[in-house]
Structure formats: structure tokens, C-alpha cells
Amino acid sequence: MNTILISLIMTVMTYEMPKLPYADNALEPVISQQTIQFHYGKHLQTYVNNLNNLVPGTEYEGKTVEEIVAKAPDGAVFNNAGQVLNHALYFTQFTPNQKSAEPTGKLAEAIKRDFGSFADFKKKFNEASVGLFGSGWAWLSADKTGKLHITKETNGSNPVRAGLNPLLGFDVWEHSYYLDYQNRRADHVEALWKIINWEEVEKRYK
């Protein structure tokens, strides 16, 4: 988690955009260049700008995005911090050169232990993603014992609010997929599995 959030730690009172580890057209056809340009370049930039405008002079000044999301009450600061955190994790979990369609090592073992198999986990995660009513996120997270959980988070919420460590997140706000998939959320969700960087997700598992 710490490496993911390095660019989001407040320095000189400014939150910054996370760096994309790929070109803006590299995830095509799963995620189009146009969607990256709007979703990352405009939506996320707006959340970052809003957070930079909202935090100065508040009790959250000098706090990391993760700290804000964990403790801030519902409202503008929480909403924008949540979306900055969510999108930082989201955009950095993808790769145009997927080495493996499934995780390996300890994460793979944990998935088998807690869900029965990777296929069972994927089915449950897809159901959570497609079945979330309205805007929000589906997350795979780990608790402090290493046990895995699938949660549905509405709007800009994040599992850190419940003391969990987020590992993998699917964005099901319409702006994340509508240019490419229109109303076919299930197609968008299924396609995302082709670009997951499991090495990155495994790094997040502690």
C-alpha cells in the first residue's frame, strides 16, 4: 500500500496525480485511450484538485489520503479523498502485458483458502461488481490476519474505512466504462481480468 500511495502523500500541502505505469492507449481494447483520457485525465484530476482545495486549514492538513479516508466523516473531504485513493489503486493495478491470468504465491493460496478456488473467487467478485446498485466499487481486501474479503463500496468509499487493506478494485461508476461498453457493465467487468497486474496486487497483500 505504501508504495502505491507515495505520490499521494501530502508534500507542501499538495496531493498529486498517481503516475500511469503505461501509455494512455496501452490498455486497448479493454480500456480505450479515450476512456483513460477522460477517466484518469479529467475525473481523477478533478478529485485531486478538489482535495487540494478542501484540505488546507482543516484537521486533515498534513494527512495522507489513506488517513483521511479512514477517519473523515461523510462529506466532501471524504468523498474526494476516497476517489483519489480508489483511482490510485485502480489505475496502478493494470498492465498491457499480463504475465499470468491468475495470482501466484501467498495471494493464490489465500484465495484458495478463503474462496475455494480462483474460479469461485472470480465468480463472486464479478457478482459483487455487477450487482452493486448505482455507482461504486467492488474490492478484494485483506484484514489484519490475512483473511480475504470481497466488499461492495458505494460512491467513493474504500475498505480502509473498515480497517481492511485494499488489494484489487473494480470501478463500476458509469464513467469508467460507458464510452467503451455503454450499459454493458458485465462485459466491462469480465474484460478487466485480462489486464490485471497480479504482481502488483500481490505486493499489496501483507
C-alpha positions as CSV (number, residue, x, y, z in Angstrom):
1,M,0.0,0.0,0.0
2,N,2.8,2.5,0.9
3,T,4.5,2.2,-2.5
4,I,1.2,2.8,-4.2
5,L,0.5,5.9,-2.3
6,I,3.9,7.5,-2.5
7,S,2.7,10.1,-4.9
8,L,-0.4,10.8,-2.9
9,I,1.3,11.7,0.4
10,M,0.9,15.4,1.1
11,T,4.1,17.4,0.5
12,V,4.0,21.2,0.6
13,M,0.2,20.8,1.1
14,T,-0.4,19.3,-2.3
15,Y,-1.8,16.0,-3.4
16,E,-0.6,14.8,-6.8
17,M,-1.9,12.6,-9.6
18,P,-0.5,9.0,-9.5
19,K,1.7,8.1,-12.4
20,L,0.3,5.7,-15.0
21,P,2.7,2.8,-15.5
22,Y,1.7,2.5,-19.1
23,A,0.8,4.7,-22.1
24,D,-2.8,6.0,-22.2
25,N,-3.6,3.8,-25.2
26,A,-1.8,0.7,-23.9
27,L,-4.8,-1.0,-22.3
28,E,-6.9,-1.1,-25.6
29,P,-9.2,-2.7,-26.4
30,V,-10.1,-3.4,-22.7
31,I,-10.0,0.3,-21.8
32,S,-9.7,2.7,-24.6
33,Q,-7.4,5.7,-24.9
34,Q,-10.4,8.0,-24.8
35,T,-11.7,6.5,-21.6
36,I,-8.2,6.8,-20.0
37,Q,-8.1,10.4,-21.1
38,F,-11.4,11.2,-19.5
39,H,-11.4,8.9,-16.5
40,Y,-7.8,9.4,-15.5
41,G,-7.1,12.8,-17.1
42,K,-10.3,14.6,-16.1
43,H,-12.3,12.7,-13.5
44,L,-9.3,11.8,-11.3
45,Q,-7.7,15.2,-11.8
46,T,-10.9,16.9,-10.6
47,Y,-10.9,14.8,-7.4
48,V,-7.2,15.7,-6.8
49,N,-7.9,19.4,-7.4
50,N,-10.9,19.3,-5.1
51,L,-9.0,17.6,-2.3
52,N,-6.2,20.2,-2.6
53,N,-8.8,23.0,-2.3
54,L,-10.7,21.3,0.6
55,V,-8.0,20.2,3.0
56,P,-5.9,23.3,3.8
57,G,-6.9,24.8,7.2
58,T,-8.7,21.6,8.3
59,E,-7.7,18.9,10.7
60,Y,-6.7,16.8,7.7
61,E,-3.9,19.1,6.7
62,G,-0.7,17.1,6.5
63,K,-2.5,13.7,6.5
64,T,-2.2,11.1,3.8
65,V,-5.1,10.2,1.6
66,E,-5.4,6.9,3.3
67,E,-5.5,8.5,6.8
68,I,-8.3,10.9,5.6
69,V,-10.4,8.1,4.1
70,A,-10.1,6.1,7.3
71,K,-11.2,8.8,9.6
72,A,-13.1,11.6,7.8
73,P,-16.9,11.8,8.3
74,D,-19.1,11.6,5.2
75,G,-18.9,14.7,3.2
76,A,-16.9,16.5,0.5
77,V,-13.4,15.8,2.0
78,F,-14.1,12.1,2.4
79,N,-15.7,11.8,-1.0
80,N,-12.8,13.3,-2.9
81,A,-10.1,11.6,-0.8
82,G,-11.9,8.3,-1.3
83,Q,-11.9,8.7,-5.0
84,V,-8.3,9.8,-5.1
85,L,-7.3,6.7,-3.2
86,N,-9.6,4.4,-5.1
87,H,-8.3,5.6,-8.5
88,A,-4.7,5.5,-7.5
89,L,-5.1,1.8,-6.6
90,Y,-7.3,1.2,-9.7
91,F,-5.0,2.6,-12.4
92,T,-1.8,1.1,-11.0
93,Q,-3.2,-2.4,-10.9
94,F,-3.3,-2.8,-14.7
95,T,-0.8,-3.8,-17.3
96,P,-0.9,-4.2,-21.0
97,N,1.4,-7.2,-20.7
98,Q,-0.2,-9.6,-18.3
99,K,2.2,-12.4,-17.4
100,S,-0.4,-14.6,-15.6
101,A,-4.2,-14.7,-15.7
102,E,-4.2,-15.7,-12.0
103,P,-2.2,-14.7,-8.9
104,T,0.6,-16.9,-7.6
105,G,2.3,-17.4,-4.2
106,K,0.7,-16.4,-0.9
107,L,-2.2,-14.5,-2.5
108,A,-3.1,-17.5,-4.6
109,E,-3.0,-19.7,-1.5
110,A,-5.2,-17.2,0.4
111,I,-7.8,-17.1,-2.4
112,K,-8.0,-20.9,-2.5
113,R,-8.3,-21.0,1.3
114,D,-11.0,-18.3,1.6
115,F,-13.0,-18.8,-1.6
116,G,-12.3,-22.4,-2.6
117,S,-10.6,-21.7,-5.9
118,F,-9.7,-18.8,-8.2
119,A,-12.7,-19.6,-10.4
120,D,-15.0,-19.3,-7.3
121,F,-13.4,-16.1,-6.3
122,K,-13.7,-14.6,-9.7
123,K,-17.4,-15.5,-9.9
124,K,-18.1,-13.9,-6.5
125,F,-16.1,-10.8,-7.4
126,N,-17.9,-10.4,-10.7
127,E,-21.3,-10.8,-8.9
128,A,-20.3,-8.1,-6.5
129,S,-19.2,-5.8,-9.3
130,V,-22.2,-6.3,-11.5
131,G,-24.7,-6.4,-8.6
132,L,-23.7,-3.2,-6.9
133,F,-26.7,-0.8,-7.4
134,G,-25.7,2.6,-8.7
135,S,-22.2,3.9,-8.5
136,G,-19.3,2.4,-6.5
137,W,-16.6,-0.2,-6.3
138,A,-16.0,-3.9,-5.7
139,W,-12.9,-4.6,-3.7
140,L,-10.8,-7.6,-2.7
141,S,-9.2,-6.8,0.6
142,A,-7.3,-8.4,3.5
143,D,-7.9,-8.0,7.2
144,K,-5.1,-7.9,9.7
145,T,-4.9,-11.7,9.9
146,G,-4.5,-12.0,6.2
147,K,-8.1,-13.3,5.6
148,L,-9.5,-12.1,2.3
149,H,-12.9,-10.3,1.9
150,I,-15.0,-9.1,-1.0
151,T,-16.9,-5.9,-0.3
152,K,-19.1,-3.5,-2.2
153,E,-18.4,0.1,-1.6
154,T,-20.8,2.8,-2.7
155,N,-19.8,6.0,-4.3
156,G,-16.2,6.9,-3.2
157,S,-15.8,4.7,-0.1
158,N,-12.9,2.3,0.4
159,P,-12.3,-0.8,2.6
160,V,-9.7,1.1,4.7
161,R,-12.8,2.6,6.4
162,A,-13.4,-0.8,7.9
163,G,-9.7,-1.4,8.7
164,L,-9.1,-3.5,5.6
165,N,-6.2,-3.4,3.2
166,P,-7.5,-3.0,-0.4
167,L,-5.8,-5.2,-2.9
168,L,-7.9,-5.2,-6.1
169,G,-10.7,-2.9,-7.1
170,F,-13.1,-2.7,-10.0
171,D,-14.7,0.7,-10.7
172,V,-18.3,0.4,-11.7
173,W,-19.1,4.1,-11.9
174,E,-20.6,4.5,-15.4
175,H,-17.8,7.0,-16.3
176,S,-15.3,4.1,-16.1
177,Y,-16.8,2.1,-18.9
178,Y,-19.7,3.9,-20.7
179,L,-17.6,5.2,-23.6
180,D,-16.4,1.6,-24.3
181,Y,-19.3,-0.6,-23.2
182,Q,-22.3,1.6,-22.9
183,N,-24.7,-0.1,-20.4
184,R,-22.9,-3.4,-20.6
185,R,-21.3,-3.4,-17.1
186,A,-20.9,-7.1,-17.0
187,D,-18.8,-7.0,-20.3
188,H,-16.6,-4.3,-18.8
189,V,-16.1,-6.3,-15.6
190,E,-15.2,-9.5,-17.5
191,A,-12.7,-7.7,-19.7
192,L,-10.8,-6.2,-16.8
193,W,-9.4,-9.6,-15.8
194,K,-7.3,-9.6,-19.0
195,I,-5.2,-6.6,-17.8
196,I,-4.7,-7.3,-14.1
197,N,-1.1,-7.0,-13.0
198,W,-1.1,-9.7,-10.4
199,E,2.4,-9.0,-9.4
200,E,1.3,-5.5,-8.3
201,V,-1.8,-6.9,-6.5
202,E,0.4,-9.5,-4.7
203,K,2.7,-6.7,-3.5
204,R,-0.3,-5.2,-1.7
205,Y,-1.1,-8.4,0.1
206,K,0.6,-8.3,3.5
